[in-house]
């Protein structure tokens, strides 16, 4: 019997999304598929796969994630002082705990760049972070 949390469609490798020039996505943090196993040897045992995309501007999307998502946000939920506290660590750790596969951060209309503290948190927790162009 199939797992009800897994959609009936085949997963899409994150590397396939990154390879599409028309999407303009750029990975700026987290493990790459070349190093998905974390061994640094360039031959990752498993690549990141996306089962579905989900948008959220919630500070804690955990209750609404099923796992395998490319979570998309424009950063509307980010408080102004977020870079100086634990906000991004808390945010990223909850996405990882929920099984999120990757985070896409949209440039514009709220942020011109991806917050440095978010990049650092994604690196620390091993969550691929994608910059999504306007």
Secondary structure, 3 states (H helix, E strand, C coil): CCCCCCCCCCCEEHHHHHHCCCCCCEEEECCCHHHCCCCCCCCCCCCCEECEEEECCCCCCHHHCCCCEEEEECCCCCCCCHHHCCHHHHHHHHHHHCCCCEEEEECCCCCCCCCHHHHHHHHHHCCEEEEECC
